[in-house]
């Protein structure tokens, strides 16, 4: 095994960059339940390379500006979420199952942090087999993609402006036709 020698200046620069990054994170994204600011850095003398992802364009810009103000040359490889270059215009969605489990990570065994009900409009932040979504009250969570129907901004706005029916029973069903014996399309719960 070899040893790595880091100059005092590089160590000081790395510490300064880490502090600036943490200050920006605390100012713009103190609550990871409502914002993504997963930004890492590497420092080589006065050159800083940023990697990661964030939902906060203003925090991203503030970090780059702060680093440049301190004399660093910045290479920016941070992805702004949602990534329209990858996912196009369908960065919104509508929950399409009666109760949709929202989890702390993209895994069925991860903690369920809350639930979304049929018809809830959401913003799709990331896609990786699962969707990381943001609910109308701002909270972020993961859900399997089958629980969300992706839509464009125009479709999202139309859905939000459309007339709704609210279920007041504890549990019921949506039928294909308004007649007895019609095919069941979905179950629904109170609040749907």
C-alpha positions as CSV (number, residue, x, y, z in Angstrom):
1,X,0.0,0.0,0.0
2,X,1.3,3.4,-0.9
3,X,0.6,6.6,0.9
4,X,-1.1,9.7,-0.5
5,X,0.5,13.0,0.2
6,X,-1.9,16.0,0.4
7,X,-0.4,19.4,0.6
8,X,-1.5,21.7,3.4
9,X,-3.0,24.1,0.8
10,X,-5.0,21.3,-0.9
11,X,-6.3,20.1,2.5
12,X,-7.3,23.7,3.4
13,X,-9.0,24.1,0.0
14,X,-10.9,20.8,0.4
15,X,-12.0,21.9,3.9
16,X,-13.1,25.3,2.6
17,X,-15.1,23.7,-0.3
18,X,-16.7,21.3,2.1
19,X,-17.7,24.1,4.4
20,X,-19.2,26.2,1.5
21,X,-21.1,23.2,0.3
22,X,-22.5,22.5,3.8
23,X,-23.4,26.2,4.3
24,X,-25.4,26.2,1.0
25,X,-27.1,22.9,1.9
26,X,-28.1,24.3,5.3
27,X,-29.4,27.5,3.8
28,X,-31.4,26.1,0.9
29,X,-32.1,22.4,1.8
30,X,-32.1,21.9,5.5
31,X,-34.9,19.3,5.3
32,X,-34.0,16.4,3.0
33,X,-37.7,15.4,3.1
34,X,-38.6,18.3,0.8
35,X,-35.5,19.0,-1.3
36,X,-32.6,17.1,-2.9
37,X,-29.1,18.6,-2.6
38,X,-26.8,15.6,-3.0
39,X,-23.7,17.4,-4.2
40,X,-20.2,16.1,-3.8
41,X,-16.9,17.6,-4.8
42,X,-13.3,16.9,-5.6
43,X,-10.6,19.5,-5.2
44,X,-7.3,19.7,-7.1
45,X,-5.5,22.9,-6.0
46,X,-7.9,25.6,-7.1
47,X,-10.0,23.4,-9.4
48,X,-13.3,22.1,-8.0
49,X,-15.4,19.4,-9.7
50,X,-19.0,19.2,-8.6
51,X,-21.0,16.0,-9.0
52,X,-24.4,14.8,-7.9
53,X,-28.0,16.0,-8.2
54,X,-30.3,18.7,-6.8
55,X,-33.9,19.9,-7.1
56,X,-32.8,23.4,-6.2
57,X,-31.4,25.4,-9.1
58,X,-30.9,28.5,-6.8
59,X,-28.8,26.4,-4.4
60,X,-26.8,25.0,-7.3
61,X,-26.1,28.5,-8.6
62,X,-25.3,29.9,-5.2
63,X,-22.7,27.2,-4.6
64,X,-21.0,27.8,-7.9
65,X,-21.0,31.6,-7.3
66,X,-19.6,31.1,-3.8
67,X,-16.8,28.9,-5.1
68,X,-15.9,31.3,-7.9
69,X,-16.0,34.2,-5.4
70,X,-13.3,32.3,-3.4
71,X,-11.2,32.0,-6.6
72,X,-12.0,28.4,-7.5
73,X,-12.3,27.2,-11.1
74,X,-15.5,25.1,-11.1
75,X,-16.3,22.1,-13.3
76,X,-20.0,21.5,-12.9
77,X,-21.4,18.0,-13.4
78,X,-24.4,18.4,-11.1
79,X,-27.8,17.2,-12.6
80,X,-30.8,19.4,-12.0
81,X,-33.9,17.4,-11.1
82,X,-36.2,16.7,-12.7
83,X,-34.0,16.1,-15.7
84,X,-36.0,17.2,-18.7
85,X,-33.1,16.2,-21.1
86,X,-33.7,12.6,-20.1
87,X,-37.5,12.5,-19.4
88,X,-38.8,15.2,-21.7
89,X,-42.0,16.9,-20.7
90,X,-43.6,14.2,-18.6
91,X,-42.2,15.3,-15.3
92,X,-45.6,15.3,-13.7
93,X,-47.9,12.5,-12.7
94,X,-51.2,11.4,-11.3
95,X,-51.5,8.6,-8.7
96,X,-53.4,5.8,-10.4
97,X,-54.0,3.3,-7.7
98,X,-56.3,3.6,-4.7
99,X,-53.5,3.8,-2.1
100,X,-50.0,4.2,-3.2
101,X,-47.2,3.5,-0.7
102,X,-44.5,6.3,-0.6
103,X,-41.2,5.0,0.7
104,X,-37.9,6.4,2.0
105,X,-35.9,4.7,-0.7
106,X,-36.6,2.8,-4.0
107,X,-37.2,-0.6,-2.4
108,X,-40.3,-2.5,-1.2
109,X,-38.6,-3.3,2.1
110,X,-37.8,0.4,2.9
111,X,-39.8,2.4,5.4
112,X,-43.2,3.6,4.1
113,X,-43.2,7.3,5.0
114,X,-46.8,8.0,3.9
115,X,-49.4,7.2,1.3
116,X,-50.8,8.9,-1.7
117,X,-54.4,8.5,-2.8
118,X,-55.9,7.9,-6.2
119,X,-55.9,11.0,-8.3
120,X,-53.2,12.9,-6.3
121,X,-51.2,15.1,-8.7
122,X,-47.4,14.8,-8.2
123,X,-44.1,15.9,-9.7
124,X,-41.8,13.2,-10.9
125,X,-38.3,14.1,-9.7
126,X,-36.3,11.0,-10.7
127,X,-36.9,7.7,-12.5
128,X,-35.0,4.5,-11.9
129,X,-37.5,1.7,-12.2
130,X,-39.1,3.5,-9.3
131,X,-40.2,7.1,-9.3
132,X,-39.0,9.7,-6.8
133,X,-42.0,12.0,-6.5
134,X,-42.9,15.3,-4.8
135,X,-46.4,15.5,-3.3
136,X,-48.5,18.7,-3.4
137,X,-47.4,19.5,0.2
138,X,-43.7,19.3,-0.9
139,X,-42.6,16.0,0.5
140,X,-40.3,13.7,-1.5
141,X,-40.7,9.9,-1.5
142,X,-40.2,6.9,-3.7
143,X,-42.9,4.7,-5.2
144,X,-42.9,2.0,-7.8
145,X,-43.7,3.3,-11.3
146,X,-46.9,1.4,-11.7
147,X,-48.6,3.7,-9.1
148,X,-48.0,6.9,-11.2
149,X,-49.3,7.8,-14.6
150,X,-46.8,10.3,-16.1
151,X,-48.3,13.4,-17.7
152,X,-47.1,16.7,-19.3
153,X,-47.6,20.1,-17.7
154,X,-50.7,20.7,-19.8
155,X,-52.3,17.4,-18.8
156,X,-51.3,18.1,-15.1
157,X,-52.9,21.5,-15.2
158,X,-56.1,20.1,-16.9
159,X,-56.3,17.4,-14.2
160,X,-55.9,20.0,-11.4
161,X,-58.6,22.2,-13.0
162,X,-61.1,19.3,-13.6
163,X,-64.1,18.7,-11.5
164,X,-63.6,15.9,-8.9
165,X,-65.7,13.5,-6.9
166,X,-64.5,12.9,-3.3
167,X,-65.3,9.5,-1.7
168,X,-66.7,9.8,1.8
169,X,-67.2,6.0,2.4
170,X,-64.4,4.1,4.1
171,X,-64.1,1.8,1.1
172,X,-65.9,1.4,-2.2
173,X,-65.4,0.6,-5.9
174,X,-65.3,2.4,-9.2
175,X,-67.4,0.6,-11.8
176,X,-67.1,0.6,-15.6
177,X,-70.7,1.6,-16.0
178,X,-73.3,3.1,-13.6
179,X,-75.4,0.0,-13.3
180,X,-75.6,-3.0,-10.9
181,X,-73.3,-5.9,-11.8
182,X,-70.9,-3.6,-13.9
183,X,-67.2,-4.5,-14.0
184,X,-65.1,-3.2,-11.2
185,X,-62.4,-0.9,-12.4
186,X,-60.7,-0.1,-9.1
187,X,-61.2,-0.1,-5.4
188,X,-61.2,3.3,-3.7
189,X,-60.9,4.6,-0.1
190,X,-62.2,7.6,1.7
191,X,-60.6,10.8,0.4
192,X,-60.1,9.5,-3.1
